[in-house]
Amino acid sequence: MHIEVSTDKNIDGSEGRTTYFKEVVQHALNHFDSQVTRVEVHLSDVNAGKSGPDDKHCMIEARLEGRQPTAVNHTAATLEQAVKGAADKMKNSLESTLGRLHDDH
């Protein structure tokens, strides 16, 4: 599973932070490693530097082999919470999608 992390201009996309976010997503989606070919993590600061509640946004898009991409969003007070929340949502979405596929066969 290949994981890409991109940030808007208002977010520090340092190598250390990017590596941490990749690890969070990898850990959450590890179970689907053989079915997911690529994961894109997009991070943004909704209020562009002004502080405010729940202004950090994470969108995760996962590409399942032979299927349309699946995307989820999560907004939280910190980037860490936003990434964790989106990763958990993606895990649940993939469990549901792949569970339905398994049930159909």
C-alpha positions as CSV (number, residue, x, y, z in Angstrom):
1,M,0.0,0.0,0.0
2,H,1.5,3.3,-1.1
3,I,0.6,6.3,1.1
4,E,1.0,9.9,-0.1
5,V,0.5,12.9,2.2
6,S,-0.2,16.4,0.9
7,T,-0.8,19.7,2.8
8,D,-2.1,23.1,2.0
9,K,0.2,26.1,2.3
10,N,-1.0,26.7,5.9
11,I,0.2,23.4,7.3
12,D,3.8,22.4,8.2
13,G,4.4,19.4,5.9
14,S,7.8,18.6,7.4
15,E,9.2,15.1,6.9
16,G,8.8,14.1,10.5
17,R,5.1,15.1,10.6
18,T,4.5,13.5,7.2
19,T,6.1,10.2,8.4
20,Y,3.9,10.3,11.6
21,F,0.7,10.8,9.6
22,K,1.7,8.0,7.2
23,E,2.3,5.7,10.2
24,V,-1.2,6.5,11.7
25,V,-2.9,5.7,8.4
26,Q,-0.8,2.6,7.8
27,H,-1.6,1.3,11.3
28,A,-5.4,1.9,10.8
29,L,-5.5,0.3,7.3
30,N,-2.9,-2.4,7.8
31,H,-5.5,-5.2,7.6
32,F,-6.4,-4.1,4.0
33,D,-2.8,-3.9,2.8
34,S,-3.3,-6.5,0.0
35,Q,-6.5,-4.9,-1.3
36,V,-5.6,-1.2,-1.2
37,T,-3.1,-0.1,-3.8
38,R,-2.8,3.6,-2.9
39,V,-3.9,6.0,-0.2
40,E,-3.9,9.8,-0.5
41,V,-4.1,11.9,2.6
42,H,-4.9,15.6,2.1
43,L,-4.5,18.0,5.1
44,S,-5.8,21.5,5.3
45,D,-6.3,24.3,7.8
46,V,-9.9,25.5,7.2
47,N,-9.4,28.9,8.9
48,A,-6.0,29.5,7.4
49,G,-4.0,30.3,10.5
50,K,-6.8,31.8,12.6
51,S,-7.4,29.6,15.6
52,G,-10.9,28.1,16.0
53,P,-12.6,24.9,17.0
54,D,-12.4,22.1,14.6
55,D,-10.5,23.9,11.9
56,K,-8.1,21.1,10.8
57,H,-9.4,19.0,8.0
58,C,-8.2,15.6,6.7
59,M,-9.5,13.9,3.6
60,I,-8.4,10.3,2.9
61,E,-8.9,8.6,-0.4
62,A,-8.2,4.9,-0.8
63,R,-8.0,3.1,-4.1
64,L,-9.1,-0.5,-3.9
65,E,-7.7,-2.8,-6.6
66,G,-10.3,-2.9,-9.4
67,R,-12.8,-0.6,-7.7
68,Q,-13.7,3.1,-7.6
69,P,-11.8,5.2,-5.0
70,T,-13.3,5.6,-1.5
71,A,-13.0,8.9,0.3
72,V,-13.7,10.1,3.8
73,N,-13.4,13.4,5.7
74,H,-12.8,14.4,9.3
75,T,-12.4,17.8,10.9
76,A,-11.0,18.3,14.4
77,A,-9.1,20.7,16.6
78,T,-5.7,19.3,15.8
79,L,-4.1,17.6,12.7
80,E,-3.4,14.5,14.7
81,Q,-7.1,14.2,15.7
82,A,-8.2,14.9,12.2
83,V,-5.9,12.2,10.7
84,K,-6.8,9.6,13.3
85,G,-10.5,10.3,12.9
86,A,-10.3,10.1,9.1
87,A,-8.2,6.9,9.3
88,D,-10.8,5.3,11.6
89,K,-13.6,6.3,9.2
90,M,-11.7,4.9,6.3
91,K,-11.1,1.6,8.2
92,N,-14.9,1.3,8.8
93,S,-15.7,2.2,5.2
94,L,-13.3,-0.4,3.8
95,E,-14.6,-3.0,6.3
96,S,-18.1,-2.3,5.1
97,T,-17.3,-2.2,1.4
98,L,-15.1,-5.4,1.5
99,G,-17.6,-7.1,3.7
100,R,-20.4,-6.5,1.1
101,L,-18.1,-7.8,-1.7
102,H,-17.4,-10.9,0.3
103,D,-21.1,-11.4,1.1
104,D,-21.9,-11.1,-2.7
105,H,-19.6,-14.0,-3.5
